[in-house]
Amino acid sequence: MHISLSTLRAAVGAILLAALPVFAGVPEDVTKLQQEWEHIKYELPAAEHEARMERLSAEAGRLLAQNPNSAELMIWDAIIESTYAGAKGGLGALSSVKSAKKTLERALSVNPDALAGSAYTSLGSLYYQVPGWPVGFGDDKKAEQMLKKGLAINPDGIDPNFFYGEFLFRKGELDLAEKSLRKALAAPPRPGRKVADDGRRKEIQQLLDKIAAKRK
């Protein structure tokens, strides 16, 4: 059976077109997840966070299952799952946080530079917020390593500077914490991320107020 070059090209073109919606959909899926996360975290009452984050986590898992090699979707799946864990609280949240940690590690193995190094920053924040052994995997040394790697990729970003500043604050290094937080406050606005930027700046100011109070 002879297959002409034009037929072969048409067949390959059909295959590529069939695949396009999956790959073209990833940026839209990421935007959809991040915007809904921002809306829940910064615009809804805290009482609604747990239920809404649980539903959003399920949606993130579904989208990631459709695009299992997307580091960007892995990062947002982990961010949402860890935020859900924080809203849920208690020891029952640890399984969700451990799952988020594994997802972030997978993202790093696929593309450590994805979303301006957000996997490093998110993983670092988990390491300093989660209890240490034997309850959890918390580790200040690993937290600092991850946070610094995130800063190396995105030195002027609002999130890496905020989380590093919060880490330093928890360690009692107030001067260094304030320096990092003020750099976060001066970060350039992110296109399409006004809700997140405004919410993060409020968190930064709250932390700066705590630093000022400790110095009195």
C-alpha positions in Angstrom: 0.0 0.0 0.0 1.4 3.3 -1.1 1.0 6.4 1.1 1.6 9.7 -0.6 3.6 12.5 1.0 0.5 14.8 1.0 -1.5 12.1 2.8 1.3 11.6 5.4 1.5 15.4 5.9 -2.3 15.6 6.4 -2.2 12.7 8.9 0.6 14.3 10.9 -1.2 17.7 10.8 -4.3 16.0 12.1 -2.4 14.5 15.0 -0.8 17.9 15.9 -4.1 19.6 15.7 -5.7 17.0 18.0 -2.9 17.6 20.5 -3.0 21.4 20.4 -5.9 21.9 22.8 -4.1 20.1 25.6 -0.9 22.1 25.3 -2.5 25.5 24.4 -4.9 25.0 27.4 -2.2 24.9 30.0 -1.6 28.6 30.4 -5.3 29.2 30.5 -5.7 26.5 33.1 -2.9 28.0 35.2 -4.5 31.5 35.0 -7.9 30.1 35.9 -6.5 28.3 39.0 -4.4 31.3 40.2 -7.3 33.8 39.8 -9.7 31.6 41.7 -7.1 31.0 44.4 -6.6 34.8 44.7 -10.3 35.4 44.9 -10.8 32.9 47.6 -7.7 33.8 49.7 -8.0 37.6 49.4 -11.6 38.4 48.7 -13.8 35.9 50.6 -14.4 35.6 54.3 -12.0 33.1 56.1 -15.0 31.0 57.0 -15.5 30.1 53.3 -11.8 29.2 52.6 -11.7 25.6 53.6 -14.7 24.4 51.5 -13.8 26.6 48.5 -10.1 25.6 48.5 -11.1 21.9 48.8 -13.2 22.2 45.6 -10.4 24.2 43.9 -7.9 21.6 44.9 -10.0 18.9 43.2 -10.2 21.0 40.1 -6.4 21.5 40.1 -5.9 17.7 40.4 -8.2 17.1 37.5 -6.4 19.6 35.3 -3.0 18.2 36.3 -4.2 14.7 35.5 -4.9 15.9 31.9 -1.4 17.5 31.7 0.7 15.4 34.0 4.0 16.9 32.8 3.2 20.6 33.3 5.4 22.0 36.0 3.2 25.1 36.1 0.1 23.1 36.9 2.1 21.0 39.5 3.1 24.3 41.3 -0.5 25.6 41.4 -1.9 22.2 42.4 0.6 22.2 45.3 -0.1 25.9 46.3 -3.8 25.2 46.4 -3.5 22.0 48.3 -1.2 23.5 50.9 -3.5 26.6 51.2 -6.4 24.2 51.7 -4.4 22.4 54.4 -3.8 25.7 56.1 -7.5 26.5 56.1 -8.4 23.1 57.4 -5.7 23.1 60.1 -4.8 20.4 62.7 -2.9 17.2 62.3 -5.4 16.1 59.5 -3.9 18.8 57.3 -0.4 17.2 57.3 -1.3 14.6 54.7 -2.3 17.4 52.3 0.9 19.3 53.0 3.1 16.2 52.5 1.3 15.7 49.2 2.0 19.3 48.2 5.6 18.8 49.0 5.9 15.8 46.7 4.2 17.7 43.9 6.6 20.6 44.2 9.5 18.3 44.2 8.1 16.8 41.0 7.8 20.3 39.5 11.4 21.0 40.3 12.5 17.8 38.5 10.5 18.8 35.4 11.4 22.5 35.3 13.0 24.3 38.2 12.6 27.7 36.5 8.8 27.4 36.0 6.8 30.4 37.1 10.0 32.3 38.0 11.2 29.6 40.5 7.9 29.4 42.4 8.4 25.7 43.2 11.5 26.6 45.2 9.8 29.5 47.1 6.6 27.4 47.8 8.7 24.4 49.0 10.8 26.7 51.2 7.7 28.2 52.8 6.4 24.7 53.6 9.7 23.7 55.2 9.5 26.6 57.7 5.8 26.5 58.4 5.3 22.7 58.9 6.3 21.2 62.2 9.6 19.3 62.4 10.2 15.7 63.1 8.5 13.5 64.4 5.3 15.3 63.5 6.2 16.7 60.1 9.0 17.5 57.7 9.8 21.0 58.8 13.4 22.0 58.5 14.7 25.6 58.8 18.0 24.7 57.0 16.2 23.3 54.0 13.7 26.2 54.1 16.5 28.7 53.7 18.2 26.7 50.9 14.9 26.6 48.9 14.0 30.2 49.6 17.4 31.4 48.4 17.2 29.4 45.3 13.8 31.0 44.6 15.4 34.4 45.1 18.2 33.6 42.8 15.8 33.0 40.0 13.4 35.9 40.9 15.4 38.4 43.0 13.0 41.3 42.8 9.7 39.3 43.0 7.1 40.1 45.7 6.6 36.5 46.7 10.2 35.2 47.2 11.1 38.3 49.1 8.0 38.1 51.3 8.4 34.5 52.2 12.1 35.0 52.9 11.3 38.0 55.1 8.7 36.0 57.0 11.2 33.2 57.5 13.7 35.6 58.9 11.1 37.2 61.1 10.3 33.8 62.6 14.0 33.3 63.3 14.1 36.6 65.1 16.4 38.3 62.6 14.3 41.5 62.5 16.7 43.8 60.5 17.2 41.3 57.7 13.5 40.5 57.7 12.6 44.1 57.4 15.0 44.6 54.5 13.5 41.6 52.6 10.0 42.7 53.3 10.6 46.3 52.1 12.1 44.9 48.9 8.9 42.8 48.5 6.8 45.9 49.0 8.7 47.7 46.3 8.4 44.8 43.8 6.9 45.8 40.4 3.2 44.9 39.9 2.6 41.6 38.1 0.3 41.8 35.0 -3.1 40.4 35.7 -2.2 39.7 39.4 -3.6 42.9 41.1 -5.7 41.0 43.6 -2.7 38.9 44.7 -0.4 41.8 44.7 -2.8 43.9 46.9 -3.4 41.0 49.2 0.3 40.2 49.6 1.2 43.9 50.3 -1.3 43.9 53.1 0.4 40.8 54.5 3.8 42.5 54.2 2.6 45.6 56.0 1.1 43.5 58.8 4.5 41.8 59.2 6.3 45.1 59.2 3.9 46.3 61.9 4.8 43.3 64.0 8.5 44.0 63.6 8.0 47.6 64.7 6.0 46.4 67.7 8.8 44.0 68.7 11.3 46.9 68.7 9.3 49.0 71.2 
